[in-house]
Amino acid sequence: MQIHDLLTQYRTGRQTPEETVEAAYDRIHSADTNAWITLRPKAAVMDDVDSLGAQAEHPLYGVPFAVKDNIDFAGVPTTAGCPGYSYDPSTSATVVSKLVDAGALLIGKTNMDQFASGLVGTRSPYGACRNVHNGDYISGGSSSGSAVAVARNHVAFALGTDTAGSGRVPAALNGLVGLKPSRGALSTAGVVPACRSLDCISVFTHSCKEAALVTEVASGYDPDDPYSRPDRTLDRSGDGRRSPELGSLTVGKPDADGLEFFGDAEAKALFSAAVDAVGSRFGVVSPVDFELFDETASLLYDGPWVAERLSAIREFVHENGEEVHPVVREILSRGEHYSAVETFEALHELARLKRRCERLFGDDGIDVMVTPTVGTAYTRAEIHDRPIERNSRLGYYTDYVNLLDLSAISVPAGQFADGPRFGLTVLGEAGEDRRIVAVGREIRAALDR
């Protein structure tokens, strides 16, 4: 199910939104995937169809979508993957309202690693999500249900959140495009925070073109979000819609010392093949010292940002500890031990690292970087055996991105022999969302040749 195909079918009369909704619910009920926490009644969605109006006035006319269950929709409970935390929002998140106003049809709320604390898709009392290409493998998380819902064609697109890779990792493992826009481009008002200062809404689609469309519709400055940035808007008006020039880009990749596949020779070969495709389109791909990114990543869970995670739900965790998944509780407990002095030390260190990153994308002449999205793929049994260590490995190429204020998109770039897909991430500076999307499209075309 792809957005532009649906819009064409509606315009030509070959299909109606009612038929699309019926088919979506049939697919959802045909298999137990654990992708969903709450489905809206089909009759309520059909009422939305009746209220759509003219297709020409709605860029997402009749397109079914889902949102991760830490994103509010008025009248549907938000759980953040924890039944005891559930509340009934009276208003929808800003991004959801924008999509609904554009004609999109919300089908329901999707499963997730509890409180968005995981990259695995297994830390949920609503059941673990499985990789759609081999159920023995993890789906990735924390936006696990959103990825599965799109990959199984339950919906045409879905929203997740991405603080440390939660939108990119499940996109990669399930063969989807996962766009993590620049921080502040999409409002996080109406979203349960993970790390409020780092959180981003992410978009799952089947193509880069669709990811750009959804992001443009959902984008815009929001005075109700203190982290919204007017200079990061991707709205559909004015000169901002012009395609970026790609003719003379300099593309970087991690140097040999920075590449890490955790002993997975297959992942190493998949990345090498993807880099060859990048080189066929953009020329030489330049090695970049990866130490900067590795040092930054270490701050996220071995620094005071884990205290920021705890601060969002501290009262609930203290009063309802038994409701919290044991692995999530263990992670959050680390946040109790950081002092104000340590916090400022980490902030100063991050400022130093960000200046180094600015030089990389400035004086050093790198326009975009490509990395693996994940360095390996794990089975659900492997994650159960070593849940924190292997989760951390999944974040090797993702944890640093929001700390350094970068934009990122993961695109499909091959598959493992056992089925899970391999993703290639394109990284750019904040505000370069259109550029990384355009580069992602070019890379996908090169890989398909």
N, C-alpha and C positions, 0 to 999 in steps of 0.2 A: 504494500500500500504506500504510494508515494504522492506527495502533495500536488505536484504539477500534473500528474496523470489524473488525479481526482478532479482538479479544476477544469481540465480539458473535457473530461467526460460529462461534467455538469453543464458546461457551455454548449456542448454538442447534443445534449439530451440523451446520451447513451446510458447514463446512470443518474440516480437522484440521491440526495443526502439521506433520505429515509432508507434507501436500499443499502447505502454504506453503513449506516448505524446498525441495521439488522444483521448484516454480515459480520460486523465487528463483534457484536454480542455473541453470535454463533461461534466465532473462533475462540473467544474468551472462555466460553463454557465447554468447548470441545476437549480441553486438556487442563490438568491441574498443574499450574506452573509456579504457584506462590508469587506471581508478579503483582497481584493486587491486594491492597488492604481494604479499600472501600470502593465498590462500584456504585455509581448513581443509578437509580431506577431507569430502565430504558424509556419509560413513558416520559420522564422528566427531560431526557435528551431529545425525544421527539417533540416535546413542547418547544425546546430551543430551536429545533429545525423550523417549526411553524412561524417562529418570530424572526427568521433570518433577514427577510427583505431581499433586495436586489443583489445578485452576485457581483455586479460591476462595482458596487460600493464596499465590498468586503474581500480583502486580499486572501483571507483564509476561509472563504465561504464553504461551510459544510465539511470542514476537515476535522476528523476526530483526533483528540489528543489526550494525554494523561499528564499528571503532575505528581512528583515525589511527595510523600505524605509528611513532609515538613514545610509544605507550601500551602497557604490557606486558600480555601474556596468556601464562600459563604454558604452555610447550611450543611456542610459536610465536615465531620470531625477531622481534626488534625491530631495525629498520634506521635509523629516523629519516631515511629517504630516502637513505641512503648505504650501499651494499653492504659496503664495507670496515669500517664501524662495527658491523655486525650482531653481536648477542649473543643468547643463548638464556636468557630469564628463567625462574627456577624458581618464581616466584610471580607472580600477576596484580596489576595496579594495583588499589588499593582500590576505585575506582569501578567497575571491570569486575567485580570479585567481587560487589559489591552488586547489579549488574544481573543477573548470572548467577543469584545466589541468589533474585532476584525472578522468575525464569523466562524471562528473555531468552536468545536463542540467538545466540551469536557466530558469524558467517559468516566473518569474516576481517579482515585489516589493510589499510588504504587508503593510497593514494599521497599525497604531500605535497611541498611545497617543502622542499628538503633542510634539515635541522636547524631547521625551522619558520622559515626566514629568507626570507620573501617573502609578498606578497599576490597572487601572479599564477597559481600552479599550473603554471609552466613550468620551474622549477628542480629537476628531478628526473631522475636517470639511468634511472628506470623509465618515462620518457616524459611528455610534457605532457598534462595533462587539458584537455579542450575543454568549452566551454560547451554545456550540453545543448540549448539552444534555437537555437544557431548555432555550428557547430564552428569557424568562422573566429575566433571570439572566445575570450578566456581564460575559464577556469572561475572564476578567483579562487583565492586560497590564503591561508595555506599548507595549510589543511585541504581541499585540492582534491578528493581522492578520496572523502572522506566526504560532501561536498556532492553530487558526481556520483552516488554510490551511492544516496543517498536520492532525488534528483531523478529517477533512472531506475527507481525502485521495485525496486532490487536488495534493499534492506532497508527496514524501516519507520522506523528512526532510526539516527543515527550520532553518535559522539563525535569531536570535534576538540579542538584547543587554541587558545587565543586570548590572545596577549600584546599585539598591536598591531592586531588586526582580523581575525586568521586564521580566526575562526569566523563573523564577520559578513559580510565581503566576499564569500566564495563563496556563502554563503546568499543574499545579495541578488542576485547576478548569475544564480543558477540558480532563483530564485523560491521560496525556502524560508524558513522561520522559523529564525533563528539566535540562540539565547539564550546570552549570556555572563553567567553568574551573578556575584554579588559575589565578589571575591577571598576565598579561604578557605572558601567554601561547599561546594565539592567538592574532595576530597583530590587532590593532585597526586603522592602517593606512587606510585612505579612509572611515572613519566612522565619522559622525557628532557627536561631543562630547556632552555628558550630563555633567558628571563630569570627565574631562579627566584623572585625576589621579586615578580614581576608575573604569572606564568603562571596561567592559568585553564583548566579543562576547559570546553569549549563543547558545545552540543547542537544537532543538526540534525533538524528534523521538518517535517511539512507544516502543522502548526497550533500555535497558542500553547498550547492545552489539552494537547496531547501533549508539548510542551517542558516544561511545568510538571510533568507526571506523571513523566517521565524524570528531571528534576532533583530532584524530591522523593525518588525512590527512591535516586538516587546520592548524595544529600547526607548530611552528617553529620560531626561532629568526628572527626579522625583523629590520634591522638597520634604516629603515625609520620611525619606531615607537619608540619614546623616552622612552616609558614605557614597551617595549618588554624586556623579561628577558630570557637570554640563558639557565639559569638553570631550567626553567619551561617548556622547550620544551617537546612535547609528540609525537615526530616524530616516524615513524614506523620502525626505524632501531635500531640495537644493542640490548643490554640487557634491555633497557627500556620497552620492550614489555612483559617481564615476568610478570605473574600474581602475585599479592601481596599475602603474606601469611595471611590467615584470621583465622587461628585456635584458636588463643588466644587473640582476641581483647577485649578490655574493652570499652563498649559502655555507653555513658552518655545521659541523658535526662534532660530537665528543671525540677527543683524541684517544689513542689506543689505551692509555692508562686510565682514562675515565669511563670507557665502555665496560659494562658489567652485565653478564648474562647468567651468573650464578651456576656455572657449569653446564648451561643449556646450549649445546652446539647448534641445535636446530634454530633457536632464536637468533643466534649470532649470524647464521647463514641467511635468515630471512631479512635481517637488517642490512646485511651486505648487499643483497639483491635490491632492496629498496633504495639504498644509496646509489647504486648503479643507475637506477631509473631516474633519480634526482639529477645525477650527473649528465644523463643523456638529454635532459631538458635545460639545465641551468649551467652546465659546465663543471669545472672542478669544484668539489665539495671540500672546504678547508677544515682541517682539524683544529679544534679549539680546546684550550686547557679547561678541563671540566672541574678543577678543584673549586672554583668559585661556586658552582652550583651544588657540589657536595657539601661544602661548608654551610651554605645557606640552608639546605635541607635539614641539617642536623639541629638547627634552631627550633624546628617546628614541634617536635615531640621531646627533644632533650633541652628545651628552653621554656620560657614563661608563656608561650602561646598555648601550652596545654592548660595553663591556669585560666586563660581566656575561654577555653572550651568549658571548663568547670563553671566559670562565672555565669554563663548563660542559664544553667539549670542547677546551680548549687543548692538552693533551698529544696528543690524536689529530690535531689540525690541524697541529701542529708536526712530527709524525712521519709523517703520511700526507697531506701537502698535495695530492698529485696526485689523491687520492680525493674532494676537496671541489670542488663545482661552482664554476667560476671567479668567478661573480658573488657567490656566498655567501662565497667566500674573500676577495674584495675588501672586502666589508662587515665581516667578522670582523677583518680586519687593522687596521681603525681602532681596535679595542679595545686595541691594544698601546701606545697613545700617551697615555693618560690618567693623570695623577698623582693621588696621594692628595689633594692640595690641591684640584685641580679636581673631584674626586669629592665632597668635602665642600661645596664651593661650590655644586655642582649640587643636592645634597641640601637645603641651606638654601633655595635658590631654589624647589625643589619644595614645601617646607613653606610658603613664602609663597603660592605659587599654590594650594595645597590650602586654605589659610585663606580665600582669595578665593572659591573654589568653595563652601566651607561657607556663606559669607555669601549667595551666590547662591541656594542651596537652603534658606536659613534666613531671614535678615533681609529679603532681596529678594522672598521669597514664591513662588519658582518650585518647583513640585512635581515636574514632569518636563520634560524638553526633547525636542524632535524635531529631527532633522537628516537630511539624506541619509545613506545608508550609504556610498555612493561618489558622487563628483561627475561621473563619466563612466564609460564602458565602453570597453575597448581590445581591438583584435584581437591575436591572437598575433604577427602581423608587427610591429605597433606596439610591443609589449613587447620583441621581439627587437631592434628598432632602437634603443631607448633604455630599457634594462631597469631602471636604478636610478631615473632621474628619474620615469618613469611609474609605477613601483611606489610611489614616495614620494607621488605625487598620489593614488593609491588609498587611502592612509592618512590623508588630510587630516582626515576626520571620525572616525577610529578610533584614531589613535596615542595620544591623550591619555587615553583612558578608564581604563585600568588604573593609570596614574600617579596619576590623581586619585581612585582607589578608587571608581569608579562602577560601577553595574550597567547592562546594555544588552541590548536585544533588537532585531533587525532583522526587519521583516515585509515581505512583498511589497506593492508599491505602484505597480504599473503595469509597462509594458515598453517598451523601445526598439523603434523600427520594424524594426531588423535582427534582433530576437529576444531578446537578453539582457534580463533582468528588472531592474527598479529597486527598490531597497529603502529603506524609511524606518526610521530607528533611533529608539527611545525610550530615553532616558537617565534614570536615577534615582540617588539616593544608594546607598551600600553598605547592604545589608540590605533594600532596597526591591524585591526581585526579584518578589514576588507582585504588587506594584503595577504595575511596568512590563509584566509579562505580561498583566495585566488590561487595561491601557491599549492594549496591542498588539491584543488581541482586539476591543476596541471600535473601534479604527481600521480594522481589517480589515473589520468589519461595515459601517462607514460607507462605506468604499471600494466595497463590493459593492452598495450601494443603487443 
